[in-house]
Amino acid sequence: MQTSILVPLNDSVSSQGLLDFIIQKLPLAPDATVFTLLHVFRKPTSGEELMGKKFMEEQPERFRSLLEDARNRLIEEKGFKPENIEITLLTEPYPSVTEGIIDYFNKGSFDIVVIGRKEMSKSEEFVLGDISVKLIRSLGKTSVLVVKSE
């Protein structure tokens, strides 16, 4: 039986730590694991819009490249089969990354969500919210593995 894992990634330190954790420490059988590497676009902030149209148009390709690099690392360093790693970009912006992950999860058939999380102060958590906590609450009957990075 194959295990289907949803792995949301972005260009953060916590996503890099998550990928390192999967490769170095997560005991998975390479031919019994199916990954979906996911990036969710959210509605741009005013600061991002100020970067200009060209900047915004380049983002999908930048994140596709990031997900392809992650895919290649899983293949080369952990021995996963290329056909067992799917790359998905949700380019239609969601109000929040969390909403995009939950929506995609509900449309698919996943056994677990594995997400990275950086260390945050209580005030940062209060102001910014915490995607991992929101996922745990929203995906109540599903396992969510949260990998903390420094």
PyMOL CGO cylinders between C-alpha atoms (Angstrom):
from pymol import cmd
from pymol.cgo import CYLINDER

trace = [
    CYLINDER, 0.00, 0.00, 0.00, 1.30, 3.45, -0.90, 0.3, 1, 1, 1, 1, 1, 1,
    CYLINDER, 1.30, 3.45, -0.90, 1.33, 6.40, 1.46, 0.3, 1, 1, 1, 1, 1, 1,
    CYLINDER, 1.33, 6.40, 1.46, 0.23, 9.68, -0.13, 0.3, 1, 1, 1, 1, 1, 1,
    CYLINDER, 0.23, 9.68, -0.13, 1.91, 12.73, 1.40, 0.3, 1, 1, 1, 1, 1, 1,
    CYLINDER, 1.91, 12.73, 1.40, 1.06, 16.39, 0.74, 0.3, 1, 1, 1, 1, 1, 1,
    CYLINDER, 1.06, 16.39, 0.74, 4.09, 18.65, 1.23, 0.3, 1, 1, 1, 1, 1, 1,
    CYLINDER, 4.09, 18.65, 1.23, 3.43, 22.41, 0.93, 0.3, 1, 1, 1, 1, 1, 1,
    CYLINDER, 3.43, 22.41, 0.93, 6.65, 24.29, 0.17, 0.3, 1, 1, 1, 1, 1, 1,
    CYLINDER, 6.65, 24.29, 0.17, 7.80, 27.85, -0.37, 0.3, 1, 1, 1, 1, 1, 1,
    CYLINDER, 7.80, 27.85, -0.37, 11.17, 29.59, -0.40, 0.3, 1, 1, 1, 1, 1, 1,
    CYLINDER, 11.17, 29.59, -0.40, 11.46, 29.86, 3.39, 0.3, 1, 1, 1, 1, 1, 1,
    CYLINDER, 11.46, 29.86, 3.39, 14.04, 28.45, 5.78, 0.3, 1, 1, 1, 1, 1, 1,
    CYLINDER, 14.04, 28.45, 5.78, 11.33, 26.26, 7.33, 0.3, 1, 1, 1, 1, 1, 1,
    CYLINDER, 11.33, 26.26, 7.33, 10.57, 24.68, 3.94, 0.3, 1, 1, 1, 1, 1, 1,
    CYLINDER, 10.57, 24.68, 3.94, 14.26, 23.96, 3.44, 0.3, 1, 1, 1, 1, 1, 1,
    CYLINDER, 14.26, 23.96, 3.44, 14.42, 22.43, 6.91, 0.3, 1, 1, 1, 1, 1, 1,
    CYLINDER, 14.42, 22.43, 6.91, 11.34, 20.35, 6.11, 0.3, 1, 1, 1, 1, 1, 1,
    CYLINDER, 11.34, 20.35, 6.11, 12.93, 18.95, 2.96, 0.3, 1, 1, 1, 1, 1, 1,
    CYLINDER, 12.93, 18.95, 2.96, 16.15, 18.18, 4.86, 0.3, 1, 1, 1, 1, 1, 1,
    CYLINDER, 16.15, 18.18, 4.86, 14.09, 16.37, 7.53, 0.3, 1, 1, 1, 1, 1, 1,
    CYLINDER, 14.09, 16.37, 7.53, 12.25, 14.26, 4.95, 0.3, 1, 1, 1, 1, 1, 1,
    CYLINDER, 12.25, 14.26, 4.95, 15.52, 13.27, 3.28, 0.3, 1, 1, 1, 1, 1, 1,
    CYLINDER, 15.52, 13.27, 3.28, 17.63, 12.69, 6.39, 0.3, 1, 1, 1, 1, 1, 1,
    CYLINDER, 17.63, 12.69, 6.39, 15.25, 11.49, 9.10, 0.3, 1, 1, 1, 1, 1, 1,
    CYLINDER, 15.25, 11.49, 9.10, 11.83, 10.41, 7.87, 0.3, 1, 1, 1, 1, 1, 1,
    CYLINDER, 11.83, 10.41, 7.87, 11.74, 6.61, 7.50, 0.3, 1, 1, 1, 1, 1, 1,
    CYLINDER, 11.74, 6.61, 7.50, 9.84, 6.15, 4.25, 0.3, 1, 1, 1, 1, 1, 1,
    CYLINDER, 9.84, 6.15, 4.25, 10.00, 3.36, 1.70, 0.3, 1, 1, 1, 1, 1, 1,
    CYLINDER, 10.00, 3.36, 1.70, 10.93, 5.02, -1.62, 0.3, 1, 1, 1, 1, 1, 1,
    CYLINDER, 10.93, 5.02, -1.62, 8.65, 2.83, -3.73, 0.3, 1, 1, 1, 1, 1, 1,
    CYLINDER, 8.65, 2.83, -3.73, 5.74, 2.95, -1.26, 0.3, 1, 1, 1, 1, 1, 1,
    CYLINDER, 5.74, 2.95, -1.26, 5.50, 6.72, -0.93, 0.3, 1, 1, 1, 1, 1, 1,
    CYLINDER, 5.50, 6.72, -0.93, 3.80, 9.21, -3.25, 0.3, 1, 1, 1, 1, 1, 1,
    CYLINDER, 3.80, 9.21, -3.25, 4.54, 12.89, -2.75, 0.3, 1, 1, 1, 1, 1, 1,
    CYLINDER, 4.54, 12.89, -2.75, 2.68, 15.94, -3.94, 0.3, 1, 1, 1, 1, 1, 1,
    CYLINDER, 2.68, 15.94, -3.94, 4.93, 18.98, -3.62, 0.3, 1, 1, 1, 1, 1, 1,
    CYLINDER, 4.93, 18.98, -3.62, 2.60, 21.96, -3.48, 0.3, 1, 1, 1, 1, 1, 1,
    CYLINDER, 2.60, 21.96, -3.48, 3.00, 25.72, -3.65, 0.3, 1, 1, 1, 1, 1, 1,
    CYLINDER, 3.00, 25.72, -3.65, 0.00, 27.94, -3.01, 0.3, 1, 1, 1, 1, 1, 1,
    CYLINDER, 0.00, 27.94, -3.01, -0.14, 31.50, -4.28, 0.3, 1, 1, 1, 1, 1, 1,
    CYLINDER, -0.14, 31.50, -4.28, -2.00, 33.93, -2.08, 0.3, 1, 1, 1, 1, 1, 1,
    CYLINDER, -2.00, 33.93, -2.08, -3.37, 37.30, -3.02, 0.3, 1, 1, 1, 1, 1, 1,
    CYLINDER, -3.37, 37.30, -3.02, -0.38, 39.64, -3.33, 0.3, 1, 1, 1, 1, 1, 1,
    CYLINDER, -0.38, 39.64, -3.33, 0.30, 42.20, -0.67, 0.3, 1, 1, 1, 1, 1, 1,
    CYLINDER, 0.30, 42.20, -0.67, 0.53, 45.87, -1.63, 0.3, 1, 1, 1, 1, 1, 1,
    CYLINDER, 0.53, 45.87, -1.63, 4.30, 45.62, -1.19, 0.3, 1, 1, 1, 1, 1, 1,
    CYLINDER, 4.30, 45.62, -1.19, 4.49, 42.75, -3.66, 0.3, 1, 1, 1, 1, 1, 1,
    CYLINDER, 4.49, 42.75, -3.66, 2.32, 44.63, -6.13, 0.3, 1, 1, 1, 1, 1, 1,
    CYLINDER, 2.32, 44.63, -6.13, 4.74, 47.55, -5.88, 0.3, 1, 1, 1, 1, 1, 1,
    CYLINDER, 4.74, 47.55, -5.88, 7.48, 45.22, -7.14, 0.3, 1, 1, 1, 1, 1, 1,
    CYLINDER, 7.48, 45.22, -7.14, 5.78, 45.48, -10.52, 0.3, 1, 1, 1, 1, 1, 1,
    CYLINDER, 5.78, 45.48, -10.52, 4.00, 43.37, -13.06, 0.3, 1, 1, 1, 1, 1, 1,
    CYLINDER, 4.00, 43.37, -13.06, 7.19, 41.69, -14.29, 0.3, 1, 1, 1, 1, 1, 1,
    CYLINDER, 7.19, 41.69, -14.29, 8.06, 40.56, -10.75, 0.3, 1, 1, 1, 1, 1, 1,
    CYLINDER, 8.06, 40.56, -10.75, 4.59, 39.08, -10.27, 0.3, 1, 1, 1, 1, 1, 1,
    CYLINDER, 4.59, 39.08, -10.27, 4.67, 37.31, -13.65, 0.3, 1, 1, 1, 1, 1, 1,
    CYLINDER, 4.67, 37.31, -13.65, 8.00, 35.66, -12.79, 0.3, 1, 1, 1, 1, 1, 1,
    CYLINDER, 8.00, 35.66, -12.79, 6.74, 34.07, -9.57, 0.3, 1, 1, 1, 1, 1, 1,
    CYLINDER, 6.74, 34.07, -9.57, 5.13, 30.92, -11.00, 0.3, 1, 1, 1, 1, 1, 1,
    CYLINDER, 5.13, 30.92, -11.00, 8.30, 29.95, -12.85, 0.3, 1, 1, 1, 1, 1, 1,
    CYLINDER, 8.30, 29.95, -12.85, 10.44, 30.74, -9.79, 0.3, 1, 1, 1, 1, 1, 1,
    CYLINDER, 10.44, 30.74, -9.79, 8.33, 28.47, -7.58, 0.3, 1, 1, 1, 1, 1, 1,
    CYLINDER, 8.33, 28.47, -7.58, 8.08, 25.73, -10.22, 0.3, 1, 1, 1, 1, 1, 1,
    CYLINDER, 8.08, 25.73, -10.22, 11.88, 25.70, -10.26, 0.3, 1, 1, 1, 1, 1, 1,
    CYLINDER, 11.88, 25.70, -10.26, 11.96, 25.53, -6.46, 0.3, 1, 1, 1, 1, 1, 1,
    CYLINDER, 11.96, 25.53, -6.46, 9.58, 22.53, -6.46, 0.3, 1, 1, 1, 1, 1, 1,
    CYLINDER, 9.58, 22.53, -6.46, 11.58, 20.82, -9.22, 0.3, 1, 1, 1, 1, 1, 1,
    CYLINDER, 11.58, 20.82, -9.22, 14.76, 21.24, -7.15, 0.3, 1, 1, 1, 1, 1, 1,
    CYLINDER, 14.76, 21.24, -7.15, 12.97, 19.68, -4.16, 0.3, 1, 1, 1, 1, 1, 1,
    CYLINDER, 12.97, 19.68, -4.16, 11.76, 16.83, -6.37, 0.3, 1, 1, 1, 1, 1, 1,
    CYLINDER, 11.76, 16.83, -6.37, 15.29, 16.23, -7.67, 0.3, 1, 1, 1, 1, 1, 1,
    CYLINDER, 15.29, 16.23, -7.67, 16.67, 16.12, -4.12, 0.3, 1, 1, 1, 1, 1, 1,
    CYLINDER, 16.67, 16.12, -4.12, 14.09, 13.50, -3.11, 0.3, 1, 1, 1, 1, 1, 1,
    CYLINDER, 14.09, 13.50, -3.11, 15.03, 11.40, -6.14, 0.3, 1, 1, 1, 1, 1, 1,
    CYLINDER, 15.03, 11.40, -6.14, 18.80, 11.77, -5.89, 0.3, 1, 1, 1, 1, 1, 1,
    CYLINDER, 18.80, 11.77, -5.89, 19.34, 11.82, -2.12, 0.3, 1, 1, 1, 1, 1, 1,
    CYLINDER, 19.34, 11.82, -2.12, 16.55, 9.53, -0.89, 0.3, 1, 1, 1, 1, 1, 1,
    CYLINDER, 16.55, 9.53, -0.89, 15.93, 7.29, -3.90, 0.3, 1, 1, 1, 1, 1, 1,
    CYLINDER, 15.93, 7.29, -3.90, 12.27, 8.09, -4.52, 0.3, 1, 1, 1, 1, 1, 1,
    CYLINDER, 12.27, 8.09, -4.52, 10.86, 7.16, -7.89, 0.3, 1, 1, 1, 1, 1, 1,
    CYLINDER, 10.86, 7.16, -7.89, 10.36, 10.16, -10.22, 0.3, 1, 1, 1, 1, 1, 1,
    CYLINDER, 10.36, 10.16, -10.22, 6.86, 8.98, -11.14, 0.3, 1, 1, 1, 1, 1, 1,
    CYLINDER, 6.86, 8.98, -11.14, 5.90, 9.08, -7.44, 0.3, 1, 1, 1, 1, 1, 1,
    CYLINDER, 5.90, 9.08, -7.44, 6.57, 12.79, -7.01, 0.3, 1, 1, 1, 1, 1, 1,
    CYLINDER, 6.57, 12.79, -7.01, 4.05, 15.26, -8.39, 0.3, 1, 1, 1, 1, 1, 1,
    CYLINDER, 4.05, 15.26, -8.39, 4.56, 19.02, -8.55, 0.3, 1, 1, 1, 1, 1, 1,
    CYLINDER, 4.56, 19.02, -8.55, 1.53, 21.28, -8.20, 0.3, 1, 1, 1, 1, 1, 1,
    CYLINDER, 1.53, 21.28, -8.20, 1.33, 25.06, -8.33, 0.3, 1, 1, 1, 1, 1, 1,
    CYLINDER, 1.33, 25.06, -8.33, -1.94, 26.68, -7.32, 0.3, 1, 1, 1, 1, 1, 1,
    CYLINDER, -1.94, 26.68, -7.32, -1.47, 29.89, -9.29, 0.3, 1, 1, 1, 1, 1, 1,
    CYLINDER, -1.47, 29.89, -9.29, -5.02, 31.17, -8.83, 0.3, 1, 1, 1, 1, 1, 1,
    CYLINDER, -5.02, 31.17, -8.83, -4.49, 33.23, -5.66, 0.3, 1, 1, 1, 1, 1, 1,
    CYLINDER, -4.49, 33.23, -5.66, -6.17, 32.19, -2.44, 0.3, 1, 1, 1, 1, 1, 1,
    CYLINDER, -6.17, 32.19, -2.44, -6.96, 34.64, 0.36, 0.3, 1, 1, 1, 1, 1, 1,
    CYLINDER, -6.96, 34.64, 0.36, -4.40, 32.73, 2.46, 0.3, 1, 1, 1, 1, 1, 1,
    CYLINDER, -4.40, 32.73, 2.46, -1.92, 29.90, 1.97, 0.3, 1, 1, 1, 1, 1, 1,
    CYLINDER, -1.92, 29.90, 1.97, -3.80, 27.87, 4.59, 0.3, 1, 1, 1, 1, 1, 1,
    CYLINDER, -3.80, 27.87, 4.59, -7.04, 28.08, 2.61, 0.3, 1, 1, 1, 1, 1, 1,
    CYLINDER, -7.04, 28.08, 2.61, -5.25, 26.90, -0.52, 0.3, 1, 1, 1, 1, 1, 1,
    CYLINDER, -5.25, 26.90, -0.52, -3.68, 23.91, 1.25, 0.3, 1, 1, 1, 1, 1, 1,
    CYLINDER, -3.68, 23.91, 1.25, -7.00, 22.90, 2.82, 0.3, 1, 1, 1, 1, 1, 1,
    CYLINDER, -7.00, 22.90, 2.82, -8.85, 23.26, -0.49, 0.3, 1, 1, 1, 1, 1, 1,
    CYLINDER, -8.85, 23.26, -0.49, -6.27, 21.17, -2.36, 0.3, 1, 1, 1, 1, 1, 1,
    CYLINDER, -6.27, 21.17, -2.36, -6.19, 18.57, 0.41, 0.3, 1, 1, 1, 1, 1, 1,
    CYLINDER, -6.19, 18.57, 0.41, -9.98, 18.21, 0.32, 0.3, 1, 1, 1, 1, 1, 1,
    CYLINDER, -9.98, 18.21, 0.32, -9.94, 17.67, -3.45, 0.3, 1, 1, 1, 1, 1, 1,
    CYLINDER, -9.94, 17.67, -3.45, -7.31, 14.93, -3.23, 0.3, 1, 1, 1, 1, 1, 1,
    CYLINDER, -7.31, 14.93, -3.23, -6.70, 11.73, -1.34, 0.3, 1, 1, 1, 1, 1, 1,
    CYLINDER, -6.70, 11.73, -1.34, -3.82, 12.20, 1.09, 0.3, 1, 1, 1, 1, 1, 1,
    CYLINDER, -3.82, 12.20, 1.09, -2.80, 10.20, 4.13, 0.3, 1, 1, 1, 1, 1, 1,
    CYLINDER, -2.80, 10.20, 4.13, -0.77, 12.94, 5.78, 0.3, 1, 1, 1, 1, 1, 1,
    CYLINDER, -0.77, 12.94, 5.78, 0.31, 16.57, 5.43, 0.3, 1, 1, 1, 1, 1, 1,
    CYLINDER, 0.31, 16.57, 5.43, 3.92, 17.37, 6.27, 0.3, 1, 1, 1, 1, 1, 1,
    CYLINDER, 3.92, 17.37, 6.27, 4.63, 21.06, 6.79, 0.3, 1, 1, 1, 1, 1, 1,
    CYLINDER, 4.63, 21.06, 6.79, 7.56, 23.12, 8.01, 0.3, 1, 1, 1, 1, 1, 1,
    CYLINDER, 7.56, 23.12, 8.01, 7.29, 25.75, 10.73, 0.3, 1, 1, 1, 1, 1, 1,
    CYLINDER, 7.29, 25.75, 10.73, 9.78, 28.29, 11.94, 0.3, 1, 1, 1, 1, 1, 1,
    CYLINDER, 9.78, 28.29, 11.94, 10.14, 29.31, 15.55, 0.3, 1, 1, 1, 1, 1, 1,
    CYLINDER, 10.14, 29.31, 15.55, 7.85, 32.27, 16.30, 0.3, 1, 1, 1, 1, 1, 1,
    CYLINDER, 7.85, 32.27, 16.30, 7.30, 34.41, 19.31, 0.3, 1, 1, 1, 1, 1, 1,
    CYLINDER, 7.30, 34.41, 19.31, 3.82, 34.52, 20.81, 0.3, 1, 1, 1, 1, 1, 1,
    CYLINDER, 3.82, 34.52, 20.81, 3.28, 38.01, 19.39, 0.3, 1, 1, 1, 1, 1, 1,
    CYLINDER, 3.28, 38.01, 19.39, 4.36, 36.91, 15.88, 0.3, 1, 1, 1, 1, 1, 1,
    CYLINDER, 4.36, 36.91, 15.88, 2.01, 33.96, 16.13, 0.3, 1, 1, 1, 1, 1, 1,
    CYLINDER, 2.01, 33.96, 16.13, -0.84, 36.23, 17.23, 0.3, 1, 1, 1, 1, 1, 1,
    CYLINDER, -0.84, 36.23, 17.23, -0.29, 38.78, 14.45, 0.3, 1, 1, 1, 1, 1, 1,
    CYLINDER, -0.29, 38.78, 14.45, 0.72, 36.49, 11.60, 0.3, 1, 1, 1, 1, 1, 1,
    CYLINDER, 0.72, 36.49, 11.60, -1.20, 33.37, 12.53, 0.3, 1, 1, 1, 1, 1, 1,
    CYLINDER, -1.20, 33.37, 12.53, 0.25, 29.92, 12.25, 0.3, 1, 1, 1, 1, 1, 1,
    CYLINDER, 0.25, 29.92, 12.25, -0.46, 27.80, 9.19, 0.3, 1, 1, 1, 1, 1, 1,
    CYLINDER, -0.46, 27.80, 9.19, 0.40, 24.56, 10.98, 0.3, 1, 1, 1, 1, 1, 1,
    CYLINDER, 0.40, 24.56, 10.98, -2.06, 25.19, 13.82, 0.3, 1, 1, 1, 1, 1, 1,
    CYLINDER, -2.06, 25.19, 13.82, -4.79, 26.12, 11.36, 0.3, 1, 1, 1, 1, 1, 1,
    CYLINDER, -4.79, 26.12, 11.36, -4.16, 22.93, 9.38, 0.3, 1, 1, 1, 1, 1, 1,
    CYLINDER, -4.16, 22.93, 9.38, -4.28, 20.76, 12.50, 0.3, 1, 1, 1, 1, 1, 1,
    CYLINDER, -4.28, 20.76, 12.50, -7.61, 22.30, 13.46, 0.3, 1, 1, 1, 1, 1, 1,
    CYLINDER, -7.61, 22.30, 13.46, -9.10, 22.16, 9.95, 0.3, 1, 1, 1, 1, 1, 1,
    CYLINDER, -9.10, 22.16, 9.95, -7.90, 18.69, 8.98, 0.3, 1, 1, 1, 1, 1, 1,
    CYLINDER, -7.90, 18.69, 8.98, -9.02, 17.10, 12.25, 0.3, 1, 1, 1, 1, 1, 1,
    CYLINDER, -9.02, 17.10, 12.25, -9.19, 13.49, 11.06, 0.3, 1, 1, 1, 1, 1, 1,
    CYLINDER, -9.19, 13.49, 11.06, -5.90, 13.62, 9.17, 0.3, 1, 1, 1, 1, 1, 1,
    CYLINDER, -5.90, 13.62, 9.17, -2.36, 13.40, 10.44, 0.3, 1, 1, 1, 1, 1, 1,
    CYLINDER, -2.36, 13.40, 10.44, -0.36, 16.63, 10.17, 0.3, 1, 1, 1, 1, 1, 1,
    CYLINDER, -0.36, 16.63, 10.17, 3.37, 16.38, 10.81, 0.3, 1, 1, 1, 1, 1, 1,
    CYLINDER, 3.37, 16.38, 10.81, 4.87, 19.74, 11.74, 0.3, 1, 1, 1, 1, 1, 1,
    CYLINDER, 4.87, 19.74, 11.74, 8.65, 20.00, 11.38, 0.3, 1, 1, 1, 1, 1, 1,
    CYLINDER, 8.65, 20.00, 11.38, 10.11, 22.90, 13.34, 0.3, 1, 1, 1, 1, 1, 1,
    CYLINDER, 10.11, 22.90, 13.34, 13.20, 24.63, 12.06, 0.3, 1, 1, 1, 1, 1, 1,
    CYLINDER, 13.20, 24.63, 12.06, 15.26, 27.31, 13.72, 0.3, 1, 1, 1, 1, 1, 1,
]
cmd.load_cgo(trace, "trace")
